[in-house]
Amino acid sequence: MKPYQWARVGLWSLVVTGLTACGAQAEEWVSLFDGKTLSGWTKGGGNDGSHWEVKDGSIVGTGSASMLYSPKTYKNFKYRAEVKINDHGNSGLYFRCPAPNGSFSEGYEAQIDSTHSDPIRTGSIYGFVHVYKQLVPADEWFTYELEVVDKDWRGMVIPHITVKINGEILFVYLDRTKAWKEGHFAFQQHDPGSRVEIRKIEVVELP
C-alpha cells in the first residue's frame, strides 16, 4: 500500500471484466528466484529491523518497511508468483519500478492486503483500480498473475494491465496516464506487523 495515493478510477481508466485469456501461444516462463538464495535481488530502504530472507523455498519479508527489487527491468511481460500474507498483513507486488530508492517505491503496485483497517484488498492496482472484497484468506497461498503490455487504444499507445488471482481474471485496466513505462519488479514489506512470503516467481517477456 502507498499511504498517500487514492483511487482515480473513472477519470483515466477503463476497466473490463469477464474477459477471457488471450489466445494460446508457446511461452517460456523464466524463474526469477532459485528457491535458495536472494542472488541478484536488491534491498531498498529499511533499516536493521527490516529483513528479507529465504525460508523453506520462499522469500520472506518481515520487520520494518522496505522493498526487495529484481535484478533487471521489464516493460511488457507476463508475471506470476505464489504469495501468502499473514492476518492483518499488508504488502505489494510492484512492477515497472524505478531503481531502488527508499522504503516505498514508485511504480505500479498490485496490492496484497489482509488488514481490517484498509479496505483496498488483494487484486487492486493501488491508486488506480480498487478491489474491496477479500478474495483470498490470510495465511493461505494464492497465485497472483499480471500481464502488462503497451498497445494501441484509440490512437494512443498505453499500458494494458490484466490482473488475475488463482487463474481468474479480475479486470483489464487501461492506464491513459501512462504513469510508468519500464522498471523493476519489487516486493514490499509494509510494516512490523506484516509477514509476506513469495515463491515460484516467473516471467515471460513480451514484445
SULHURA-V559358 format. One record per pair of residues at least 12 apart in sequence whose C-alpha atoms are under 7 Angstrom apart, sorted by sequence separation. I is the first residue (numbers start at 1). J is the second residue. D is the distance in whole Angstrom. If there is no record, write none. Layout:
I_J_D / I_J_D
//
This chain:
50_62_6 / 51_63_6 / 95_107_6 / 96_108_6 / 111_123_6 / 120_132_5 / 121_133_6 / 122_134_7 / 148_160_6 / 149_161_7 / 160_172_7 / 161_173_5 / 50_63_4 / 94_107_6 / 95_108_5 / 110_123_6 / 111_124_5 / 119_132_6 / 121_134_6 / 122_135_7 / 148_161_5 / 160_173_6 / 161_174_6 / 49_63_5 / 50_64_5 / 94_108_6 / 95_109_7 / 110_124_6 / 111_125_6 / 147_161_6 / 148_162_6 / 160_174_5 / 49_64_6 / 50_65_6 / 94_109_4 / 110_125_5 / 111_126_6 / 146_161_7 / 147_162_5 / 159_174_6 / 160_175_7 / 50_66_6 / 93_109_6 / 94_110_6 / 109_125_6 / 110_126_6 / 146_162_6 / 147_163_7 / 158_174_7 / 159_175_6 / 37_54_6 / 92_109_6 / 93_110_5 / 108_125_7 / 109_126_6 / 146_163_5 / 158_175_6 / 36_54_6 / 46_64_6 / 92_110_5 / 93_111_7 / 145_163_6 / 146_164_6 / 158_176_6 / 46_65_5 / 92_111_5 / 145_164_5 / 159_178_6 / 46_66_4 / 91_111_7 / 92_112_5 / 144_164_6 / 145_165_6 / 158_178_6 / 36_57_6 / 45_66_5 / 75_96_7 / 91_112_5 / 144_165_5 / 35_57_4 / 44_66_6 / 45_67_6 / 74_96_7 / 90_112_6 / 91_113_6 / 143_165_6 / 144_166_7 / 35_58_6 / 44_67_5 / 90_113_5 / 143_166_5 / 43_67_6 / 44_68_6 / 89_113_6 / 90_114_6 / 114_138_6 / 142_166_6 / 43_68_4 / 89_114_5 / 90_115_6 / 42_68_5 / 43_69_6 / 88_114_5 / 89_115_6 / 41_68_6 / 42_69_5 / 87_114_5 / 88_115_4 / 41_69_5 / 42_70_7 / 86_114_7 / 87_115_7 / 88_116_6 / 41_70_5 / 85_114_7 / 40_70_7 / 41_71_5 / 40_71_5 / 69_100_7 / 67_103_6 / 66_103_4 / 67_104_7 / 65_103_6 / 66_104_7 / 123_163_7 / 123_165_7 / 87_138_5 / 86_138_5 / 87_139_6 / 85_138_6 / 86_139_5 / 85_139_5 / 84_139_6 / 44_100_5 / 45_101_6 / 84_140_6 / 44_101_6 / 45_102_4 / 46_103_6 / 84_141_5 / 44_102_6 / 45_103_4 / 83_141_5 / 84_142_7 / 44_103_6 / 82_141_6 / 83_142_5 / 82_142_5 / 83_143_6 / 82_143_4 / 83_144_7 / 81_143_6 / 82_144_6 / 80_143_7 / 81_144_6 / 80_144_6 / 81_145_7 / 80_145_4 / 79_145_6 / 80_146_6 / 79_146_5 / 78_146_6 / 79_147_6 / 78_147_4 / 77_147_6 / 78_148_6 / 77_148_5 / 76_148_5 / 77_149_7 / 76_149_5 / 107_180_6 / 76_150_7 / 96_180_6 / 96_181_6 / 98_183_5 / 96_182_5 / 97_183_4 / 98_184_6 / 96_183_4 / 97_184_5 / 95_183_7 / 96_184_5 / 97_185_6 / 1_90_7 / 95_184_6 / 96_185_6 / 1_91_6 / 95_185_4 / 1_92_7 / 94_185_5 / 95_186_6 / 94_186_5 / 93_186_6 / 94_187_6 / 93_187_5 / 92_187_6 / 93_188_7 / 92_188_5 / 91_188_5 / 91_189_6 / 91_190_5 / 90_190_6 / 89_193_6 / 90_194_6 / 89_194_4 / 91_196_7 / 75_181_6 / 88_194_7 / 89_195_6 / 75_182_4 / 74_182_6 / 75_183_7 / 86_194_6 / 73_182_7 / 74_183_5 / 86_195_6 / 1_111_6 / 73_183_4 / 74_184_6 / 85_195_6 / 86_196_7 / 73_184_4 / 85_196_5 / 72_184_6 / 84_196_6 / 85_197_6 / 84_197_5 / 70_184_6 / 83_197_6 / 84_198_7 / 69_184_6 / 70_185_5 / 83_198_5 / 69_185_6 / 70_186_6 / 82_198_6 / 83_199_7 / 69_186_4 / 81_198_7 / 82_199_5 / 68_186_5 / 69_187_7 / 81_199_6 / 82_200_6 / 8_127_6 / 9_128_6 / 67_186_6 / 68_187_5 / 81_200_5 / 7_127_4 / 8_128_5 / 9_129_6 / 67_187_6 / 68_188_7 / 81_201_4 / 6_127_5 / 7_128_5 / 67_188_5 / 80_201_6 / 81_202_6 / 5_127_5 / 7_129_6 / 66_188_6 / 67_189_6 / 80_202_5 / 7_130_7 / 66_189_5 / 79_202_6 / 80_203_7 / 65_189_5 / 66_190_7 / 79_203_4 / 1_126_7 / 65_190_5 / 78_203_6 / 79_204_7 / 64_190_7 / 65_191_5 / 77_203_7 / 78_204_5 / 62_189_6 / 64_191_5 / 77_204_5 / 78_205_7 / 61_189_6 / 63_191_6 / 64_192_5 / 77_205_4 / 63_192_4 / 76_205_6 / 77_206_5 / 62_192_6 / 76_206_5 / 76_207_6 / 62_194_6 / 62_195_5 / 61_195_6 / 61_196_5 / 60_196_6 / 61_197_7 / 60_197_5 / 59_197_6 / 60_198_7 / 58_197_6 / 59_198_5 / 58_198_5 / 59_199_6 / 58_199_5 / 57_199_7 / 19_169_7 / 18_169_7 / 17_170_6 / 17_171_5 / 16_171_5 / 17_172_7 / 15_171_6 / 16_172_5 / 15_172_6 / 16_173_7 / 15_173_5 / 14_173_6 / 13_173_6 / 14_174_5 / 13_174_5 / 13_175_6 / 12_175_6 / 13_176_7 / 12_176_6 / 12_177_7 / 33_201_6 / 32_201_6 / 31_201_6 / 32_202_6 / 31_202_4 / 30_202_5 / 31_203_7 / 29_202_6 / 30_203_5 / 29_203_5 / 30_204_6 / 29_204_5 / 28_204_6 / 27_204_7
//
